[in-house]
């Protein structure tokens, strides 16, 4: 039982570290006074034809391109995790860039041509 608690605690710690690292890197870059134009959003909503809500953990917009980011506690990510990314295609005058799933995978892996799974350690 202690091993399970320790393992879960380590996974949760890695997850929180990933969220903090992403936020910290973005803020550090902005605070250095560099001429870098980006916006950060998240998405949570319901499509008209669905009863369940969709969400995207983090959306980084740069020069009209929206980059969706999911942060998940899995070592075996599947493309369906990023199913909500398609809602970004409906936004006028914006395009969807490469999507990323930050997770506990051990190496960089392309899940689709527009979706990449990255180890949390890449941050």
C-alpha contacts under 8 A as a table, 3 or more apart, distances in Angstrom:
res1	aa1	res2	aa2	distance
1	X	4	X	5.18
1	X	5	X	6.37
2	X	5	X	5.07
2	X	6	X	6.00
3	X	6	X	5.03
3	X	7	X	5.96
4	X	7	X	5.02
4	X	8	X	6.05
5	X	8	X	5.14
5	X	9	X	5.93
6	X	9	X	5.03
6	X	10	X	6.12
7	X	10	X	5.12
7	X	11	X	6.28
8	X	11	X	5.08
8	X	12	X	6.09
9	X	12	X	5.11
9	X	13	X	6.01
10	X	13	X	5.01
10	X	14	X	6.18
11	X	14	X	5.09
11	X	15	X	6.24
11	X	73	X	7.06
12	X	15	X	4.99
12	X	16	X	6.26
12	X	73	X	7.73
13	X	16	X	5.18
13	X	17	X	6.01
14	X	17	X	4.98
14	X	18	X	6.15
14	X	120	X	7.58
15	X	18	X	5.16
15	X	19	X	6.48
15	X	71	X	7.57
15	X	72	X	7.47
15	X	73	X	6.62
15	X	103	X	7.98
15	X	120	X	7.91
16	X	19	X	5.18
16	X	20	X	6.15
17	X	20	X	5.12
17	X	21	X	5.92
18	X	21	X	5.05
18	X	22	X	6.16
18	X	71	X	7.85
18	X	120	X	5.96
18	X	121	X	7.93
18	X	123	X	7.11
19	X	22	X	5.35
19	X	23	X	6.29
19	X	71	X	7.64
20	X	23	X	5.21
20	X	24	X	5.87
21	X	24	X	4.97
21	X	25	X	5.96
21	X	123	X	6.53
22	X	25	X	5.31
22	X	26	X	6.30
22	X	123	X	6.71
23	X	26	X	5.34
23	X	27	X	6.16
24	X	27	X	5.15
24	X	28	X	5.91
25	X	28	X	5.10
25	X	29	X	6.15
26	X	29	X	5.29
26	X	30	X	6.31
27	X	30	X	5.04
27	X	31	X	5.95
28	X	31	X	5.03
28	X	32	X	6.20
29	X	32	X	5.39
29	X	33	X	7.43
29	X	34	X	6.90
30	X	33	X	5.87
30	X	34	X	6.39
30	X	36	X	7.06
31	X	34	X	7.60
37	X	62	X	6.32
37	X	63	X	7.22
38	X	60	X	6.77
38	X	61	X	5.35
38	X	62	X	4.69
38	X	63	X	7.26
39	X	60	X	5.81
39	X	61	X	5.04
39	X	62	X	6.80
40	X	58	X	6.98
40	X	59	X	5.66
40	X	60	X	4.74
40	X	61	X	6.31
41	X	58	X	5.85
41	X	59	X	4.93
41	X	60	X	6.48
41	X	61	X	7.96
42	X	55	X	7.51
42	X	56	X	5.74
42	X	57	X	5.50
42	X	58	X	4.69
42	X	59	X	5.49
43	X	54	X	7.60
43	X	55	X	5.14
43	X	56	X	4.98
43	X	57	X	6.88
43	X	58	X	7.41
43	X	59	X	7.59
44	X	53	X	6.73
44	X	54	X	5.59
44	X	55	X	4.24
44	X	56	X	6.61
45	X	53	X	5.26
45	X	54	X	5.41
45	X	55	X	6.52
46	X	50	X	6.56
46	X	51	X	7.00
46	X	52	X	6.29
46	X	53	X	4.43
46	X	54	X	5.88
47	X	50	X	5.39
47	X	51	X	7.74
47	X	53	X	7.33
47	X	54	X	7.72
48	X	51	X	8.00
50	X	53	X	7.62
54	X	84	X	5.56
55	X	84	X	6.23
56	X	59	X	7.01
56	X	68	X	6.66
56	X	69	X	6.78
56	X	70	X	6.21
56	X	82	X	7.72
56	X	84	X	6.56
56	X	85	X	7.01
57	X	68	X	7.70
57	X	69	X	6.08
57	X	70	X	5.15
57	X	71	X	6.68
58	X	68	X	5.98
58	X	69	X	5.00
58	X	70	X	6.52
59	X	66	X	6.27
59	X	67	X	5.45
59	X	68	X	4.54
59	X	69	X	6.00
60	X	66	X	5.77
60	X	67	X	5.10
60	X	68	X	6.59
60	X	69	X	7.86
61	X	64	X	6.25
61	X	65	X	5.45
61	X	66	X	4.50
61	X	67	X	6.21
62	X	65	X	5.32
62	X	66	X	6.70
64	X	93	X	7.07
64	X	94	X	4.96
64	X	95	X	6.47
65	X	94	X	5.73
65	X	95	X	4.90
65	X	96	X	5.59
65	X	97	X	5.78
66	X	88	X	7.27
66	X	94	X	6.90
66	X	95	X	6.09
66	X	96	X	4.78
66	X	97	X	5.55
67	X	96	X	6.17
67	X	97	X	4.92
67	X	98	X	5.85
67	X	99	X	5.68
67	X	100	X	7.76
68	X	85	X	6.47
68	X	96	X	7.83
68	X	97	X	7.52
68	X	98	X	7.28
68	X	99	X	4.86
68	X	100	X	6.37
69	X	99	X	5.91
69	X	100	X	4.81
69	X	101	X	5.79
69	X	102	X	7.22
70	X	81	X	7.84
70	X	82	X	7.06
70	X	100	X	6.26
70	X	101	X	4.65
70	X	102	X	6.07
71	X	101	X	5.81
71	X	102	X	4.78
71	X	103	X	5.96
72	X	101	X	6.99
72	X	102	X	6.29
72	X	103	X	5.03
72	X	104	X	7.66
73	X	103	X	5.74
73	X	104	X	6.29
74	X	77	X	6.06
74	X	103	X	5.68
74	X	104	X	5.39
74	X	105	X	7.06
75	X	103	X	6.25
75	X	104	X	4.31
75	X	105	X	4.23
75	X	106	X	7.34
76	X	104	X	7.68
76	X	105	X	6.30
77	X	81	X	7.16
77	X	101	X	7.54
77	X	103	X	7.38
77	X	105	X	7.45
77	X	117	X	7.04
78	X	81	X	5.87
78	X	111	X	7.12
79	X	82	X	5.76
79	X	83	X	7.01
79	X	111	X	6.02
79	X	112	X	7.21
79	X	115	X	7.44
80	X	83	X	4.90
81	X	84	X	7.90
82	X	85	X	5.60
82	X	99	X	7.74
82	X	101	X	7.59
83	X	86	X	6.55
84	X	87	X	5.88
85	X	88	X	5.81
85	X	89	X	7.80
85	X	99	X	7.57
86	X	89	X	5.40
86	X	90	X	7.63
87	X	90	X	5.68
87	X	91	X	7.62
88	X	91	X	5.64
88	X	94	X	7.95
88	X	95	X	7.46
88	X	96	X	6.19
89	X	94	X	7.57
89	X	95	X	6.44
89	X	96	X	6.18
91	X	94	X	5.82
91	X	95	X	7.75
97	X	114	X	7.27
98	X	114	X	4.88
98	X	115	X	5.78
98	X	116	X	7.27
99	X	114	X	5.99
99	X	115	X	4.61
99	X	116	X	6.14
100	X	115	X	5.74
100	X	116	X	4.85
100	X	117	X	5.67
100	X	118	X	6.91
101	X	115	X	7.60
101	X	116	X	6.25
101	X	117	X	4.64
101	X	118	X	6.14
102	X	117	X	6.00
102	X	118	X	5.01
102	X	119	X	5.80
102	X	120	X	5.43
103	X	117	X	7.02
103	X	118	X	6.30
103	X	119	X	5.34
103	X	120	X	5.44
104	X	119	X	5.48
104	X	120	X	6.16
105	X	108	X	7.67
105	X	117	X	7.34
105	X	118	X	6.68
105	X	119	X	5.07
105	X	120	X	7.82
106	X	118	X	7.99
106	X	119	X	5.78
107	X	118	X	6.52
107	X	119	X	5.98
108	X	116	X	7.20
108	X	117	X	5.87
108	X	118	X	4.81
108	X	119	X	6.54
109	X	116	X	5.82
109	X	117	X	5.12
109	X	118	X	6.60
110	X	113	X	6.80
110	X	115	X	6.10
110	X	116	X	4.51
110	X	117	X	6.17
111	X	114	X	7.92
111	X	115	X	5.51
111	X	116	X	5.66
111	X	117	X	6.72
112	X	115	X	4.94
112	X	116	X	7.01
113	X	116	X	7.94
118	X	122	X	6.72
119	X	122	X	5.68
120	X	123	X	6.03
